[in-house]
Structure formats: structure tokens, C-alpha cells
Amino acid sequence: MSAPAPLRFDAAVPAVVLLDQTRLPTAEVERVCADVPALVTAIQQLAVRGAPLLGIAGGYGVALAAARGDDVPAAAQALATARPTAVNLATGVARVLAAWADGGRTAEAALVAADALAADEAQASAGMAEHGLTLVPEGARILTHCNTGALAVGGTGSAFAVALAAHRAGRLAHLWVDETRPLLQGSRLTAYEARRHGIPHSVLPDSAAAALMASGQVDLVITGADRVAADGAVANKVGTYSLAVLAAHHSVPFVVVAPRTTVDLGTADGAGIPVEQRAAEEVTHHAGTAVAPPGTAAFNPAFDVTPPDLVTALVTEVGVVRPVNRNGLARVMET
Ligand SMILES: CSC[C@@H](O)[C@@H](O)C(=O)COP(=O)(O)O
């Protein structure tokens, strides 16, 4: 059983209606965003998140502004800059804004474009699952990080879609789910999705991945991406780089799964990717309770950047890039 839809546009209100991911897994609660400021806040609080889904949310945000008769370019600007790292947010907003401008500045033109973007991401998810499955050995024990399922991507996800395809093909022995400190997208969201799909899985503290790999219980690491630079450097949820280093040390393939909408040829390399820094409270507090002395400073980047030489392969909806380098990336973007 798949999870409830992560997002829908309700034209009657009008509103973007989210499945509030901050409440999962304990409650499935809808959050109604009836204007763009409410949607921007929801994005910043991670009620809706994950690179491709942020693009879709941003696109529907533009459609919402158009339906309300708001200042659409100003709304688009607020949406595009709500979070900096996932390139899909800005490009999804830009795509729908352009369609609105070219389509006579009508609410309908914006909504049609937002629907098309959502449909394209769902189709890309199916392509990633198909191509990614070719890299999964029989009886695979897969380790993943953060959340890359329908809640983050649309369709059945990116990296998670590959694990799900492997499960459906009878090829997945076990899915290891990093809890993903500090906001626990792995244990709260990936475990929730794995459970609903009947995938055998266990959560582990991020810091246990080294011991797990050393014990020979990981055949493949697969993660998603928030932005892939032109040289193949991958920005993804913080902790991904550690996994890539560990995978190299233990000779385990490290595979990134992302749609082409996450590839940003306009960013030359990993150093050019803006990494979101988030509030210290996400680290110094847990569920509202202090877990560090008052006033303790924190280092809390939401993402890290994995250099391309640590990425065994990049799976996109049109094929697998291997080795991951500028030429391979350029080729897949021309396909
Ligand atoms: C499918 S996006 C890639 C994910 O692995 C991950 O980095 C992600 O979900 C984004 O983080 P988040 O901060 O939850 O928006």
C-alpha cells in the first residue's frame, strides 16, 4: 500500500494541500496552504521536501498565485529562494512561471504547466526504477540515506524507487535505512514508506553504517541527490559523503539516483553548490527537549557534497552514467 499523496492542488479553494511530513510517521495530516507565504513556510519547515517534490510544490505555488490573482513574479521569486540547495525548486518555479507568461498570464496556463511537471517527474521515477534495477544484484542488501520515495520525488521515488523495483522483482533481501540525523527523514519517512510497501527493512543510526559495511552486510549503497553539478559532484542530505567514503573503503558500489531535473550543468563543480545551513536547534534539541546545554553552538549543514570519483554510477530516467564525469553528464543531458 503506497502512502497518501504528498501534495495536491485544490482549485476550489484554491490551495496547495500537503501531506505534512513533519507529522509523519505518527499522524497523516493535511496542511492547507492557501497562499504563497504559507507554502514558503511549509517548504522551510520541511512539511514538503525532497528535490523533485520541491520543484513540483514550487510549480503549484506559482499556479496558486495565479489563481489568487497575486503578483505572480514576486510569488515565484519567494518560492524559488525558499531553500537554496535543491536545484529543482528554482527550475520548477521557472518552468511554470514561463508557461504562465507565455500562456496569456492565465491561471489555467500555470496549472496545466504544474500538472505537466508533476506528470514528468512521475514518469522519470519509472525510468529511474527501470535503469537502476540493472545495477541491483540478486539477494541485494541495500543501504540508503534520507528519504527518496514518493514523499520526496513523485512517482515511487528515485533511489527508493530502485529499491522498490528490486523488492518487486524478488531481488531485494533487505533495505537498511539510515535514520538520517538530525531530522530523521530515514526513520520517519523512508521506514514509513518501506513498511507500507512491505519491504523488509531496518533502521540504523547513521554512525552504525561503518560497522554494518565492515560486517559484510551491505552489497550496494543507493542515495538520491538534491543537485548534481556539471562535473558529477553530488549534493545530498548530510551524511551522504560519509557513506560514499565508507563504501569506497569497503569496495561497495555507491550509486546515486536522480532525475535529469536535478542535474545542474550551470554549476561547474561541487564548490559552486549552495549548501543550506539550518538552525542550531535542530541539533541541540530533540522533539522540543534540549539535548545540549543552553546556548550550545551547532554545525548543521542540511547537505554535503560527494566528489564524483566516489560515485560509482548515476542513474537517471534515460540511462546510467558510468563513470560519473563531465562528458557522461553532458551526454545524458542531451539525450
Ligand atoms: C530526493 S531528494 C534527495 C534526498 O536524499 C534528500 O537529500 C532530501 O530528501 C532532501 O532533503 P530535505 O532536507 O529533506 O529536503
The ligand as an SDF file (V2000), in Angstrom:
LIG
                    3D

 15 14  0  0  0  0  0  0  0  0999 V2000
   15.0450   13.0750   -3.3460 C   0  0  0  0  0  0  0  0  0  0  0  0
   15.9580   14.4240   -2.7560 S   0  0  0  0  0  0  0  0  0  0  0  0
   17.3830   13.6830   -2.1310 C   0  0  0  0  0  0  0  0  0  0  0  0
   17.2470   13.1790   -0.7180 C   0  0  0  0  0  0  0  0  0  0  0  0
   18.1980   12.2170   -0.4680 O   0  0  0  0  0  0  0  0  0  0  0  0
   17.4550   14.2190    0.3250 C   0  0  0  0  0  0  0  0  0  0  0  0
   18.6520   14.8470    0.3180 O   0  0  0  0  0  0  0  0  0  0  0  0
   16.2790   15.0020    0.5240 C   0  0  0  0  0  0  0  0  0  0  0  0
   15.2240   14.4620    0.6270 O   0  0  0  0  0  0  0  0  0  0  0  0
   16.3520   16.4290    0.6780 C   0  0  0  0  0  0  0  0  0  0  0  0
   16.4670   16.7620    1.9810 O   0  0  0  0  0  0  0  0  0  0  0  0
   15.3420   17.5570    2.7180 P   0  0  0  0  0  0  0  0  0  0  0  0
   16.1530   18.4720    3.5810 O   0  0  0  0  0  0  0  0  0  0  0  0
   14.5620   16.5600    3.4630 O   0  0  0  0  0  0  0  0  0  0  0  0
   14.5560   18.3000    1.6710 O   0  0  0  0  0  0  0  0  0  0  0  0
  1  2  1  0
  2  3  1  0
  3  4  1  0
  4  5  1  0
  4  6  1  0
  6  7  1  0
  6  8  1  0
  8  9  2  0
  8 10  1  0
 10 11  1  0
 11 12  1  0
 12 13  2  0
 12 14  1  0
 12 15  1  0
M  END
$$$$
